[in-house]
Each structure stands twice: as C-alpha cells, then as structure tokens.
Amino acid sequence: MEEMDAFGWLVALTLRSTVVLSVALGLGLLLRRSSAVARHRLLTLTAVGLLALPVLSWVLPSLELPLVFSGLGQPRSTAVAAWATPAETTTLLEEHGGPLPGPAGAHAAAPDTAPRPAQFDYVAACAVAAVAAWSIGVAAALAGLGLALRRERRLLAASHPLDGPWRATLDEARRTLALARPVRLLTSDAIETPLTCGWPRPAVFLPPIAERWSEDRRRLVVQHELVHVVRGDGLRRLAWRLVAALYWFHPLARIAERQAVLVGEHACDETVVRLGTRPSLYARHLLDIAGALCGQPAPFASALPMVERSQLERRLVMILDTNPTLSRGRVLAIACTAFLAATVVSVACAAQARSKRATDPATVSSSQESVTFDGFSGTTVDGDYTSLQRDFGDGRRISARIHGPVLFDERTGAIRELPRGSSVLIETRELQKNSQRMLITEEQGAPRYEWWRNGTARPVDDDARAWLEEALAAVAGFRAIGDIHGQVGSLQGEIGSIHGQIGSLQGHIGSIQGEEGSLQGKIGAIQGERGSLQGEIGSHQGAIGGLQAARGVASDDLRKQLDREIKAHEAAISKLEAEKDDGALARRLAEAEAELRAFQQSSRGKIAELERQIAAIQSENKIEALEKEIDGLHAEERIDEIERRLAPRLERLKALIDELGS
C-alpha cells in the first residue's frame, strides 16, 4: 500500500536524522573547548547531511542490517489472507477452529470468488494521518520561509546606500579581511540592529541610529558583518531554515538550529577579537547596540542580525571567557568532522535495508505470487499466531503459520499435540513459479489434512506425506531456533534495562554537575568583566607613564598638548574606576557566589542519594546473574546442533519442492 510505504519512509527518515543529530550534538559537546569556527563547521556539515539524507538513501549502495519492521508496509488484516486463496483464508480464520467436518469442510477447500466486505484498517489510517501531518507541517514551514525571502527582497528595495566615513570603514575592513567580492553598505528604517543578507549578492544593513556611532563602533560592526560574508553564513543560515522545515517535528533539529545560530555568531566574534579588538570593549559595544533595540528582529531567510536579546548573555560570556582553547583542538575538530561525515553516509546506506512491499492479497489467488512476509526471514508472534519464514537463498523458501498451542517434537518435527481450534499452515515456494501448501486442523480428536499444489486442491498422497514430514521437521527446527533466540534476547533486554537505569541515574548526576558548572561560569564571567576593566585602567596608566616621560624633554607648546592628553587618560581612568567600584559588579558577584553555595548545599544530598541508588543496583549483581543465565542456555551450541540435524532434511525438502513443482 502506498500510504504504508510513505509512512515507512518517514519513520526511516526520522530514525536516520535522530542518529545524525545525536552524534552531531554529542561531538559539539566534545568540541566545547575548541574554536567556534570548528564547531560551526561541524554544525554546517550536520545541516548538509540532514538535507542530503533523503537523496543519499537512494543513491548509495545498500548496507543491510538485521533489522525488520514487520508492521510497516502491510496492514495486519492481510497476514493470513496472503498465505492462501480466499477459500483457504476462510478455512484458517474460521472462529470455531478449522474447517467444518463433512461437506462444509470440503466446500471450504474449493475456490471461493464471493465478494467480502471491506474492513477498516486502523494501522493504514494512522499512517495516512502521520504522513499528512508531516506534509502539512513542511508546507507551512516552507511557506514561512518564502515569506521571509520576500521580506528580504522588500528590505533591499526600501534601503539606500551609505557613503562618507562608512565607505572608508568598509574599504578598510575589506582589506583587513582580504575580501575581494563587492559588498553593498545600506541603511533602512525597517531594522534596529546591523545585519547581513542578500545571498549570493551580499549587503550589510545598518539602522538609522548608526549615523551617530563612533569610529570604533563603526569599525567593529562592519568587521563583524563582513566576517559573515567571508564565511558564507547567509547560505548556512538558509540551509538550517530548510532543515527546520523538513524536520519541523524533531526536537533535536530545533536544538541544533539554535546552536548553529549561536555558534555562528560566536565564530564571528572570535574573528573580530583576533583582529585586535579588546573583548571587554567589543562586549560593551554589543550591550549598547542591544540596549537600543525596541523589539525582537523580524525573521529572515538568510539574514543574520548582529544582536538578538535571546542569545546576548551567552555570547558575552563566550567573548569574555579567558580560558584558552585546547592545543589539540584542530586535530580533534578534523576527527569529529570526519566521524560525522561517516555517520551520515552509514545511516543513509543502512536505511536501504528494508523489506519489499508485500503482494496485495487480492491478487494472490489468481497470480500465485509472493506470500505475506515477502523479503522477511525470521519468526514473529502476534497473539495466538506464530508466523515463520526462511529463505533458502536459491529461490526456495518455506513459510508457516501456527495458530494455538501446537506442540512439536523438536527432533523429528512431528505434531505431538494439536488442541481443538488450533491449526498449522505450511507452504513452500520455488522462484514464484510453483507452491505446495498443507493445512492441518483438528477434527474429532484427529488431525485433518488439506493439500494444495500450485493453488489446486489435491488428495493427500505419498508425495504430500513425504513433503509434510520434511517440512514439519524444518518448521519445528526453525521454531526451536527462534525460541532460543527469544530467550537470549529477553535476558539481554533485562540487562539493557538495568544498564538504562544506571545510565539514567548517572545522567541525572551529570545534569546537576552541569548546572553547578554553569553557575561557576557565571561567576567567572563577572570576574572576567572586572579584570577587563582593570586591564583598561592599566592600559591608560601605561599611556600616562609614556606621556610623562615624553613631557620631560618636550617644548612648552608640546608639553601643554601632552598635559591635555594625560588629563584625558586620567578622566578615562576615573570613569573606569567609578564603574569598577560602584558596587554593581561586587553585588552581582556576591549574588552569584551565594547562588552557587546554595545550589552546592542542596545538590550534595541529591548526588549522594543518586550514587547510593547506583551502588544498590550494582551490588545486586543482577547483570552478572543474567549473563550467567545466558551462558547456561548454551544457545550457540544448541543452535549449531539443530542446524546440523536440519541440514540433510532441508536438502531432501528442496528436492521434493523441485519434484512437486515439475
């Protein structure tokens, strides 16, 4: 069914994107002490990978994994219908257990072409609803993106160029950044903060208040915006907007998008500071620009506002952070980028390992094509029904559907118990050309056999009995192997659950420690601000010392000029000392330290309790006991023994399939 195919594609895309986003965000944490440029490059690769995933999954070679989603691609109501002709389906699904004895049972084996009432398929309905909701969300997000692009075009049309000192500042910044491509410098009443947009023909937009800015602020703003142009951040921003549209339902995509915007701005901040600007001066200019904002900037498609209040505090902390980046940061960043690229390719390849769509049951009776679980090999349990299928790899396969508590002899495959209402349906096929089916039900305390060859009812003869003997042995052996795998999987699931409990508790501890680190970072930022002010005071004092040394050998006229400059530096020192000693920094520092102490006092007990719970789980040694129980099953030895015993019987079964199909 097409709607199930679309739903399966959407589920696969969600799983693939979840892996890519989880790896990208985890690598971002690993690179937190590396440069913002490296982290932004990693997030850009993430956006490109997410947009390419739907295409890569079709063009890359398949990397098959042993994963089966048997519920996707077919409605549950077809599970029996596709095993048999309509008459056989009626026989198998008879509520009172098997075909009725006598003429009614004989009639059930005859072809039945009577129309059947359609049943509402809730699984398909839910799949259609999910795909429709995703499609509507993508359409709405793309419509919003289109409006944002239109808003950018209107901004370009309503702006006018800036000349005078701004042109000189722009030319100087272009030389500093070795930017050869032309960049327009415009102003508009529609914005309140500097921003860059207009990809692929970039333009820097400035608010009207920029006419009153100082030379230092003009230089810093233009440098920041041109760094966006050099790095191609407008195109990166547009890529993340497309990611947000395609994965609008995914919370990790939203987190990664916000992280990309923040890290992109921090990368530009790093570059401007490396060009010679003091971090404290740069931070003060950002604060002043933010203070002039009256509202949140309107959303654009590729535009990058210089200041957004929602990110300002974190940016200031990053700018004033004096901790050096890791010396091995470049090598680590390259390794993380390569690992992320490999992850994208791997999940795209793995996504192609999916089973083929099941044949429509309505066509099975006439064409005798594939059965329900086409492309599937394994065992599934659904209530009272056990479905089994094995592909021999040469065009032959065996399928079985067991209803009720049927008991088989594990070694010979003979049916030991067949309670009333139970049934066994076995089918073999060869290259979709011929088939053999046997339906075994209980009738008056004895098994009742019905036999079909190539869809035609036949009497049970010696060939049918020989085929059934080998087929039952195969079904019983495969079922026993499935039971062993199920026992091991159940115990491994319990081990995984215990590991999950421990991991959850450890994650809670990490969350508490992370919050404490955040508070310590807040204290460090305040201390860094104070140190920055002290550094500026020292810079002015050094300048005064140099001027005073020059004053001793200067003429009277030059001495007067030097005195004026000394007074200007002294006034700047007085202003900085007043700012440093006005009590605001000390008050903020005291509040932050008090908050940290209170949090540490309350968190110690929480961490101790969580560690006690982890120790209690580990002391029970449940994992070790479960591992010993798995070892005690001797699963591999038992499976090997069953497969060795089964091998000659499978060869005889293949020969019978060929003989009966000829």
C-alpha positions as CSV (number, residue, x, y, z in Angstrom):
1,M,0.0,0.0,0.0
2,E,1.4,3.4,-1.0
3,E,0.4,5.1,2.3
4,M,2.3,2.5,4.3
5,D,5.4,2.9,2.0
6,A,5.3,6.7,2.7
7,F,4.9,6.1,6.4
8,G,7.8,3.6,6.4
9,W,9.9,6.2,4.6
10,L,9.0,8.8,7.1
11,V,9.8,6.5,10.1
12,A,13.2,5.6,8.5
13,L,14.0,9.3,7.8
14,T,13.2,10.1,11.5
15,L,15.5,7.3,12.7
16,R,18.3,8.3,10.4
17,S,18.0,12.0,11.4
18,T,17.9,11.2,15.1
19,V,21.2,9.3,14.8
20,V,22.9,12.1,12.8
21,L,21.6,14.9,15.2
22,S,22.5,12.9,18.3
23,V,26.1,12.3,17.0
24,A,26.4,16.0,15.9
25,L,25.3,17.4,19.3
26,G,27.5,14.9,21.2
27,L,30.5,15.9,19.1
28,G,29.6,19.5,19.7
29,L,30.0,18.9,23.4
30,L,33.3,17.2,22.8
31,L,34.5,20.3,20.9
32,R,33.2,22.8,23.5
33,R,36.8,24.0,24.3
34,S,37.7,24.2,20.6
35,S,37.2,27.2,18.4
36,A,33.7,28.3,17.5
37,V,34.8,28.2,13.8
38,A,35.4,24.4,14.2
39,R,32.0,23.9,15.9
40,H,30.2,25.9,13.3
41,R,31.8,23.9,10.5
42,L,30.6,20.7,12.3
43,L,27.0,22.0,12.5
44,T,27.1,23.1,8.9
45,L,28.0,19.6,7.9
46,T,25.1,18.4,10.0
47,A,22.7,20.6,8.1
48,V,24.0,19.5,4.7
49,G,23.8,15.8,5.8
50,L,20.2,16.2,7.0
51,L,19.2,17.7,3.8
52,A,21.0,15.1,1.8
53,L,19.7,12.1,3.7
54,P,16.6,11.5,1.6
55,V,18.7,11.5,-1.5
56,L,21.7,9.6,-0.2
57,S,19.5,6.7,0.9
58,W,18.6,6.1,-2.7
59,V,21.9,6.7,-4.5
60,L,24.3,5.0,-2.1
61,P,24.9,1.2,-2.1
62,S,22.9,-0.8,0.5
63,L,24.5,-1.7,3.8
64,E,22.0,-4.3,5.1
65,L,21.4,-4.6,8.8
66,P,19.4,-7.4,10.6
67,L,16.5,-5.0,11.4
68,V,12.9,-5.9,10.5
69,F,9.9,-3.7,10.9
70,S,7.2,-6.2,10.0
71,G,4.4,-3.9,10.9
72,L,5.3,-1.4,8.2
73,G,4.3,-1.8,4.7
74,Q,1.3,-4.1,5.2
75,P,-2.0,-4.0,7.1
76,R,-2.3,-6.6,9.9
77,S,-5.5,-7.9,8.3
78,T,-3.6,-9.3,5.3
79,A,-1.3,-11.5,7.4
80,V,-3.5,-14.6,6.8
81,A,-5.1,-13.7,3.5
82,A,-1.8,-13.6,1.6
83,W,-0.9,-17.1,2.7
84,A,-3.7,-18.8,0.8
85,T,-6.5,-18.5,-1.6
86,P,-9.7,-16.8,-0.4
87,A,-11.2,-20.2,0.4
88,E,-8.1,-21.2,2.4
89,T,-8.2,-17.9,4.3
90,T,-11.8,-18.6,5.3
91,T,-10.9,-22.0,6.5
92,L,-7.9,-20.8,8.5
93,L,-9.8,-18.0,10.2
94,E,-13.0,-20.0,11.0
95,E,-13.8,-18.8,14.5
96,H,-14.8,-22.3,15.7
97,G,-11.5,-23.8,14.8
98,G,-10.5,-25.2,11.4
99,P,-12.8,-26.2,8.6
100,L,-16.1,-27.8,9.4
101,P,-16.3,-31.5,9.0
102,G,-18.1,-33.2,6.2
103,P,-19.4,-31.3,3.1
104,A,-18.8,-27.9,4.7
105,G,-15.2,-28.7,5.1
106,A,-14.9,-29.9,1.5
107,H,-16.6,-26.8,0.3
108,A,-14.1,-24.7,2.1
109,A,-11.3,-26.1,0.0
110,A,-13.0,-25.1,-3.2
111,P,-12.2,-21.8,-4.8
112,D,-14.4,-19.0,-3.4
113,T,-15.0,-16.0,-5.5
114,A,-17.7,-14.3,-3.4
115,P,-17.0,-10.7,-2.6
116,R,-16.1,-9.9,1.0
117,P,-17.0,-6.8,2.9
118,A,-14.1,-4.3,3.3
119,Q,-12.7,-3.9,6.8
120,F,-11.4,-0.5,8.1
121,D,-7.7,-0.6,8.5
122,Y,-6.7,1.5,11.6
123,V,-3.0,1.0,11.0
124,A,-3.2,2.4,7.5
125,A,-5.4,5.2,8.7
126,C,-2.9,6.2,11.3
127,A,-0.1,6.0,8.7
128,V,-2.0,8.3,6.4
129,A,-2.7,10.8,9.2
130,A,1.0,10.8,10.2
131,V,2.2,11.4,6.6
132,A,-0.5,14.1,6.1
133,A,0.5,15.9,9.3
134,W,4.2,15.9,8.3
135,S,3.4,17.1,4.8
136,I,1.2,20.0,6.2
137,G,4.0,20.9,8.6
138,V,6.6,21.0,5.9
139,A,4.3,23.0,3.6
140,A,3.6,25.6,6.4
141,A,7.3,25.9,7.2
142,L,8.3,26.4,3.6
143,A,5.5,29.0,3.2
144,G,7.0,30.8,6.2
145,L,10.5,30.6,4.6
146,G,9.0,32.0,1.4
147,L,7.6,35.0,3.3
148,A,11.0,35.5,4.9
149,L,12.7,35.6,1.5
150,R,10.1,38.1,0.3
151,R,10.7,40.2,3.4
152,E,14.4,40.3,2.5
153,R,13.7,41.5,-1.1
154,R,11.5,44.3,0.3
155,L,14.2,45.3,2.7
156,L,16.7,45.5,-0.2
157,A,14.3,47.6,-2.3
158,A,13.5,50.0,0.5
159,S,17.1,50.7,1.6
160,H,19.6,53.3,0.4
161,P,23.4,53.3,0.3
162,L,25.7,54.8,2.9
163,D,28.7,57.0,2.0
164,G,31.2,59.2,3.7
165,P,33.1,57.7,6.7
166,W,31.1,54.5,6.3
167,R,32.6,53.9,2.9
168,A,36.1,54.3,4.2
169,T,35.4,52.0,7.1
170,L,34.0,49.4,4.7
171,D,37.1,49.5,2.4
172,E,39.4,49.2,5.4
173,A,37.6,46.2,6.7
174,R,37.6,44.5,3.3
175,R,41.4,45.0,3.1
176,T,41.8,43.6,6.6
177,L,39.8,40.5,5.8
178,A,41.2,40.1,2.2
179,L,37.6,40.2,0.9
180,A,37.7,40.8,-2.9
181,R,34.0,40.5,-3.7
182,P,31.9,43.7,-3.6
183,V,29.6,44.3,-0.7
184,R,26.8,46.9,-0.5
185,L,26.5,49.1,2.6
186,L,22.9,50.1,3.1
187,T,20.7,51.7,5.7
188,S,17.0,51.1,6.4
189,D,14.4,52.4,8.8
190,A,12.9,48.8,8.9
191,I,15.7,47.4,11.1
192,E,17.1,48.2,14.6
193,T,20.3,46.1,14.5
194,P,23.0,45.6,11.9
195,L,22.5,42.5,9.8
196,T,23.9,40.9,6.6
197,C,21.7,39.3,3.9
198,G,21.3,39.2,0.2
199,W,23.0,35.9,-0.8
200,P,24.5,35.5,-3.3
201,R,25.0,39.3,-3.7
202,P,25.6,40.2,0.0
203,A,24.7,43.5,1.6
204,V,25.3,44.9,5.0
205,F,22.3,46.8,6.5
206,L,22.6,49.4,9.3
207,P,19.9,51.0,11.3
208,P,19.4,54.8,11.1
209,I,21.0,55.3,14.6
210,A,24.3,54.1,13.1
211,E,24.9,57.6,11.7
212,R,25.7,58.7,15.3
213,W,28.1,55.8,16.1
214,S,31.7,56.3,17.0
215,E,34.5,55.3,14.7
216,D,35.4,52.3,16.9
217,R,31.8,51.0,16.8
218,R,31.6,51.5,13.0
219,R,34.8,49.5,12.5
220,L,33.7,46.6,14.8
221,V,30.2,46.4,13.3
222,V,31.5,46.4,9.7
223,Q,34.2,43.8,10.6
224,H,31.6,41.5,12.2
225,E,29.2,41.7,9.3
226,L,32.0,41.2,6.7
227,V,33.2,38.1,8.5
228,H,29.7,36.7,7.9
229,V,30.1,37.4,4.2
230,V,33.6,35.8,4.1
231,R,32.3,32.7,5.8
232,G,29.2,32.4,3.7
233,D,27.0,32.4,6.8
234,G,23.9,33.5,4.8
235,L,23.9,30.3,2.9
236,R,24.5,28.3,6.1
237,R,21.5,30.0,7.7
238,L,19.3,29.2,4.7
239,A,20.3,25.6,4.9
240,W,19.3,25.4,8.6
241,R,16.0,27.1,7.7
242,L,15.4,24.3,5.2
243,V,16.3,21.7,7.8
244,A,13.8,23.2,10.3
245,A,11.2,22.9,7.6
246,L,11.9,19.3,6.7
247,Y,12.3,18.1,10.3
248,W,9.8,20.5,11.9
249,F,8.6,17.8,14.2
250,H,12.0,16.8,15.5
251,P,13.1,18.5,18.8
252,L,16.8,17.7,18.2
253,A,16.6,19.6,14.9
254,R,15.3,22.7,16.7
255,I,18.1,22.5,19.3
256,A,20.7,22.1,16.6
257,E,19.4,25.0,14.6
258,R,19.5,27.3,17.7
259,Q,23.0,26.1,18.5
260,A,24.1,26.7,14.9
261,V,22.9,30.4,15.1
262,L,24.7,31.0,18.4
263,V,27.9,29.3,17.4
264,G,27.9,31.1,14.1
265,E,27.8,34.5,15.8
266,H,30.4,33.4,18.3
267,A,32.7,32.4,15.4
268,C,32.4,36.0,14.0
269,D,33.0,37.4,17.5
270,E,36.2,35.3,17.8
271,T,37.5,36.6,14.4
272,V,36.8,40.2,15.3
273,V,38.6,39.8,18.6
274,R,41.6,38.2,16.9
275,L,41.8,41.3,14.6
276,G,42.9,43.3,17.7
277,T,39.8,44.4,19.5
278,R,39.7,44.0,23.3
279,P,37.0,41.6,24.4
280,S,35.7,44.0,27.0
281,L,35.3,46.8,24.5
282,Y,33.6,44.6,22.0
283,A,31.2,43.3,24.6
284,R,30.4,46.8,25.7
285,H,29.5,47.8,22.1
286,L,27.2,44.8,21.8
287,L,25.5,45.7,25.0
288,D,24.9,49.3,23.8
289,I,23.5,48.1,20.5
290,A,21.2,45.7,22.3
291,G,20.1,48.4,24.6
292,A,18.8,50.4,21.6
293,L,16.5,47.5,20.5
294,C,12.8,48.1,20.9
295,G,11.7,44.6,19.9
296,Q,12.9,41.2,18.5
297,P,14.2,41.4,14.9
298,A,11.8,40.1,12.3
299,P,12.7,36.6,11.0
300,F,14.6,36.5,7.7
301,A,15.6,33.6,5.4
302,S,19.3,34.2,5.2
303,A,19.8,37.4,7.1
304,L,22.0,37.4,10.3
305,P,21.1,40.1,12.9
306,M,24.2,41.1,14.8
307,V,22.4,41.2,18.2
308,E,19.5,39.1,19.4
309,R,18.5,39.5,23.1
310,S,17.8,35.8,23.5
311,Q,21.5,35.0,22.8
312,L,23.2,38.1,24.1
313,E,24.1,36.8,27.6
314,R,25.7,33.6,26.3
315,R,27.6,35.5,23.6
316,L,29.0,37.9,26.2
317,V,30.1,35.0,28.4
318,M,31.9,33.4,25.4
319,I,33.5,36.7,24.4
320,L,34.8,37.4,28.0
321,D,35.9,33.8,28.6
322,T,39.6,33.9,29.1
323,N,40.2,30.1,29.2
324,P,42.3,29.1,26.2
325,T,41.1,26.6,23.6
326,L,42.6,23.1,23.6
327,S,46.0,22.8,21.9
328,R,44.8,19.7,20.1
329,G,41.6,21.4,19.0
330,R,42.4,21.4,15.3
331,V,43.1,17.7,15.1
332,L,40.1,16.9,17.3
333,A,37.9,19.1,15.1
334,I,39.0,17.3,11.9
335,A,38.5,13.9,13.5
336,C,35.0,14.9,14.7
337,T,34.0,16.2,11.3
338,A,35.2,13.0,9.6
339,F,33.3,10.9,12.1
340,L,30.1,12.9,11.5
341,A,30.5,12.6,7.7
342,A,31.0,8.8,8.1
343,T,27.9,8.7,10.3
344,V,25.7,10.4,7.6
345,V,26.9,8.0,4.9
346,S,26.5,5.0,7.2
347,V,22.9,5.7,8.2
348,A,22.0,6.6,4.7
349,C,23.3,3.2,3.4
350,A,21.7,1.3,6.3
351,A,18.4,2.8,5.6
352,Q,18.2,0.9,2.3
353,A,18.0,-2.5,4.2
354,R,14.2,-2.7,4.1
355,S,12.0,-5.5,3.0
356,K,10.0,-5.4,-0.2
357,R,6.4,-4.5,-0.2
358,A,4.0,-7.4,0.4
359,T,1.9,-8.5,-2.5
360,D,-1.7,-7.4,-2.4
361,P,-3.7,-10.3,-1.1
362,A,-6.4,-9.6,-3.6
363,T,-4.1,-10.8,-6.4
364,V,-2.7,-13.9,-4.7
365,S,-5.4,-16.3,-5.6
366,S,-5.1,-15.6,-9.3
367,S,-1.4,-15.0,-9.8
368,Q,0.1,-17.1,-7.0
369,E,2.8,-14.5,-6.3
370,S,4.5,-13.8,-3.0
371,V,3.2,-14.6,0.4
372,T,2.7,-12.2,3.3
373,F,6.2,-11.7,4.5
374,D,8.0,-11.3,1.2
375,G,11.6,-10.5,1.9
376,F,11.4,-11.4,5.6
377,S,13.3,-14.2,7.2
378,G,12.6,-15.0,10.8
379,T,9.8,-15.7,13.4
380,T,7.1,-13.3,14.7
381,V,4.4,-13.8,17.3
382,D,1.1,-12.0,17.2
383,G,-1.2,-13.2,19.9
384,D,-2.1,-16.8,19.3
385,Y,-0.4,-16.8,15.9
386,T,3.2,-17.6,15.2
387,S,4.5,-16.8,11.7
388,L,7.7,-18.3,10.5
389,Q,9.6,-17.9,7.2
390,R,13.0,-19.0,6.0
391,D,14.6,-18.2,2.6
392,F,16.9,-20.9,1.4
393,G,18.8,-18.4,-0.8
394,D,18.2,-20.2,-4.1
395,G,14.7,-19.0,-4.9
396,R,13.1,-21.5,-2.5
397,R,11.6,-20.8,0.8
398,I,9.3,-22.2,3.5
399,S,6.6,-20.4,5.4
400,A,4.4,-21.5,8.2
401,R,1.6,-20.0,10.3
402,I,0.7,-21.8,13.6
403,H,-2.4,-21.0,15.5
404,G,-2.8,-22.0,19.1
405,P,-0.6,-24.1,21.5
406,V,0.5,-26.7,19.0
407,L,3.3,-28.9,20.4
408,F,6.0,-30.2,18.0
409,D,8.7,-32.8,18.6
410,E,11.9,-30.8,18.4
411,R,14.0,-33.5,16.8
412,T,11.5,-35.1,14.2
413,G,9.0,-32.2,13.8
414,A,6.1,-34.5,14.3
415,I,3.0,-32.8,15.8
416,R,2.6,-34.2,19.4
417,E,-0.4,-32.1,20.4
418,L,-3.0,-30.3,18.2
419,P,-5.7,-28.9,20.6
420,R,-9.2,-28.1,19.2
421,G,-9.2,-24.8,17.4
422,S,-5.5,-25.0,16.6
423,S,-4.1,-25.2,13.1
424,V,-0.8,-25.4,11.2
425,L,-0.5,-23.9,7.7
426,I,2.8,-24.7,5.8
427,E,3.8,-23.5,2.4
428,T,6.9,-23.9,0.2
429,R,7.6,-21.9,-3.0
430,E,10.2,-22.0,-5.7
431,L,11.1,-18.9,-7.7
432,Q,7.5,-17.7,-7.5
433,K,6.6,-20.4,-10.1
434,N,5.1,-23.2,-8.0
435,S,3.9,-23.8,-4.5
436,Q,2.8,-26.5,-2.1
437,R,0.5,-26.0,0.9
438,M,-0.7,-28.2,3.7
439,L,-3.3,-27.1,6.2
440,I,-3.6,-29.3,9.3
441,T,-6.5,-28.9,11.7
442,E,-8.2,-30.9,14.4
443,E,-11.3,-32.8,13.6
444,Q,-12.9,-35.2,16.2
445,G,-9.7,-35.6,18.0
446,A,-7.6,-36.4,15.0
447,P,-5.6,-34.3,12.5
448,R,-7.3,-33.3,9.3
449,Y,-5.1,-32.6,6.3
450,E,-5.8,-30.5,3.2
451,W,-3.3,-30.4,0.4
452,W,-2.8,-27.9,-2.5
453,R,-0.3,-27.9,-5.3
454,N,0.1,-24.6,-7.3
455,G,-3.2,-23.4,-5.8
456,T,-5.2,-26.5,-6.8
457,A,-6.7,-28.8,-4.1
458,R,-5.3,-32.4,-4.4
459,P,-5.8,-35.6,-2.3
460,V,-3.1,-36.3,0.2
461,D,-0.8,-38.9,-1.4
462,D,2.6,-40.3,-0.6
463,D,4.3,-37.3,-2.2
464,A,2.4,-35.0,0.1
465,R,3.2,-37.1,3.2
466,A,6.9,-37.1,2.3
467,W,6.8,-33.4,1.7
468,L,5.0,-32.8,5.0
469,E,7.5,-34.9,7.0
470,E,10.4,-32.8,5.9
471,A,8.5,-29.6,6.1
472,L,7.4,-30.2,9.7
473,A,11.0,-31.1,10.6
474,A,12.1,-27.8,9.1
475,V,9.4,-25.7,10.8
476,A,10.0,-27.4,14.2
477,G,13.7,-26.8,13.9
478,F,13.4,-23.2,12.9
479,R,10.8,-22.6,15.6
480,A,13.2,-24.1,18.2
481,I,16.0,-21.8,17.0
482,G,13.6,-18.8,17.2
483,D,12.7,-19.8,20.8
484,I,16.4,-19.9,21.8
485,H,17.0,-16.5,20.2
486,G,13.9,-15.2,22.0
487,Q,15.2,-16.5,25.4
488,V,18.6,-14.9,24.9
489,G,17.0,-11.6,23.6
490,S,14.7,-11.5,26.7
491,L,17.7,-11.8,29.1
492,Q,19.7,-9.3,27.1
493,G,16.8,-6.9,27.3
494,E,16.8,-7.2,31.1
495,I,20.5,-6.5,31.1
496,G,19.9,-3.4,28.9
497,S,17.1,-2.2,31.2
498,I,19.5,-2.4,34.2
499,H,22.2,-0.5,32.2
500,G,19.5,2.0,31.3
501,Q,18.6,2.6,34.9
502,I,22.2,3.2,35.9
503,G,22.7,5.4,32.9
504,S,19.6,7.5,33.8
505,L,20.9,8.0,37.3
506,Q,24.3,8.9,36.1
507,G,22.8,11.3,33.6
508,H,20.9,13.0,36.5
509,I,24.1,13.4,38.4
510,G,25.8,14.9,35.3
511,S,22.8,17.3,34.9
512,I,23.3,18.5,38.5
513,Q,27.1,18.9,38.0
514,G,26.5,20.7,34.7
515,E,24.2,23.2,36.4
516,E,26.9,23.8,39.1
517,G,29.4,24.4,36.3
518,S,27.0,26.9,34.7
519,L,26.9,28.8,37.9
520,Q,30.7,28.7,38.2
521,G,30.9,30.0,34.7
522,K,28.6,32.9,35.6
523,I,31.0,33.8,38.4
524,G,33.9,33.6,36.1
525,A,32.3,35.9,33.6
526,I,31.7,38.6,36.2
527,Q,35.3,38.2,37.4
528,G,36.5,38.4,33.8
529,E,34.5,41.7,33.4
530,R,36.2,43.1,36.5
531,G,39.6,42.0,35.2
532,S,38.8,43.6,31.8
533,L,38.1,46.9,33.5
534,Q,41.3,46.7,35.5
535,G,43.2,45.9,32.3
536,E,41.8,49.0,30.6
537,I,42.8,51.1,33.6
538,G,46.3,49.6,33.4
539,S,46.4,50.5,29.7
540,H,45.6,54.1,30.4
541,Q,48.1,54.2,33.2
542,G,50.8,52.9,30.9
543,A,49.9,55.6,28.4
544,I,50.2,58.3,31.1
545,G,53.6,57.0,32.0
546,G,54.8,57.2,28.4
547,L,53.4,60.7,28.0
548,Q,55.0,61.9,31.3
549,A,58.4,60.5,30.1
550,A,58.0,62.4,26.8
551,R,56.9,65.6,28.7
552,G,60.3,65.9,30.3
553,V,62.1,66.6,27.0
554,A,59.2,68.4,25.2
555,S,58.9,72.0,24.4
556,D,56.4,74.2,26.2
557,D,53.8,74.0,23.4
558,L,54.1,70.2,23.1
559,R,54.1,69.9,26.9
560,K,50.7,71.6,27.0
561,Q,49.3,69.2,24.5
562,L,50.8,66.3,26.4
563,D,49.1,67.6,29.6
564,R,45.8,67.6,27.9
565,E,46.2,64.0,26.7
566,I,47.3,63.0,30.2
567,K,44.2,64.6,31.7
568,A,42.1,62.7,29.1
569,H,43.6,59.4,30.2
570,E,43.2,60.3,33.9
571,A,39.5,61.1,33.2
572,A,39.1,57.8,31.5
573,I,40.7,56.1,34.5
574,S,38.4,57.9,36.8
575,K,35.4,56.7,34.8
576,L,36.6,53.1,34.7
577,E,37.3,53.1,38.4
578,A,33.9,54.5,39.2
579,E,32.4,51.8,37.0
580,K,34.5,49.2,38.8
581,D,33.8,50.4,42.3
582,D,30.2,51.4,42.0
583,G,29.2,48.2,43.7
584,A,27.2,46.7,40.9
585,L,29.9,44.2,39.9
586,A,30.6,43.3,43.6
587,R,26.8,42.9,44.2
588,R,26.4,40.6,41.1
589,L,29.5,38.6,42.1
590,A,28.2,38.2,45.7
591,E,24.7,37.1,44.4
592,A,26.3,34.6,42.0
593,E,28.5,33.2,44.7
594,A,25.6,32.9,47.1
595,E,23.5,31.2,44.5
596,L,26.4,28.7,43.9
597,R,26.8,28.0,47.6
598,A,23.1,27.4,48.0
599,F,23.0,25.1,45.0
600,Q,26.0,23.1,46.2
601,Q,24.5,22.7,49.6
602,S,21.2,21.4,48.1
603,S,22.8,19.2,45.4
604,R,25.3,17.3,47.6
605,G,22.4,15.3,49.1
606,K,20.9,14.7,45.7
607,I,24.1,13.4,44.2
608,A,24.8,11.3,47.3
609,E,21.3,9.7,47.0
610,L,21.7,9.1,43.3
611,E,25.1,7.5,43.9
612,R,23.6,5.3,46.6
613,Q,20.9,4.1,44.2
614,I,23.6,3.3,41.6
615,A,25.6,1.4,44.2
616,A,22.5,-0.5,45.3
617,I,21.7,-1.6,41.7
618,Q,25.3,-2.7,41.2
619,S,25.5,-4.5,44.5
620,E,22.6,-6.8,43.5
621,N,24.8,-8.3,40.7
622,K,21.7,-8.8,38.5
623,I,23.7,-8.2,35.4
624,E,26.2,-10.9,36.3
625,A,23.4,-13.3,37.2
626,L,21.7,-12.7,33.9
627,E,24.9,-13.1,31.9
628,K,25.4,-16.5,33.7
629,E,21.9,-17.4,32.8
630,I,22.6,-16.6,29.2
631,D,25.8,-18.7,29.3
632,G,23.7,-21.5,30.9
633,L,21.4,-21.6,27.9
634,H,24.3,-22.7,25.7
635,A,22.5,-21.0,22.8
636,E,25.2,-21.3,20.2
637,E,25.8,-25.0,20.8
638,R,22.1,-25.8,20.7
639,I,21.5,-23.8,17.6
640,D,24.6,-25.4,15.9
641,E,23.3,-28.9,16.8
642,I,19.8,-28.1,15.4
643,E,21.2,-26.7,12.2
644,R,23.5,-29.8,11.7
645,R,20.5,-32.1,12.3
646,L,18.3,-30.0,10.0
647,A,20.8,-29.7,7.0
648,P,20.1,-33.1,5.4
649,R,16.3,-32.8,5.8
650,L,16.4,-29.3,4.2
651,E,18.2,-30.8,1.2
652,R,15.5,-33.5,0.9
653,L,12.8,-30.8,1.2
654,K,14.4,-28.8,-1.6
655,A,14.5,-31.9,-3.8
656,L,10.8,-32.5,-3.1
657,I,9.9,-28.9,-3.9
658,D,11.6,-29.3,-7.3
659,E,10.0,-32.6,-7.9
660,L,6.5,-31.5,-6.9
661,G,6.9,-28.3,-9.0
662,S,7.8,-30.1,-12.2
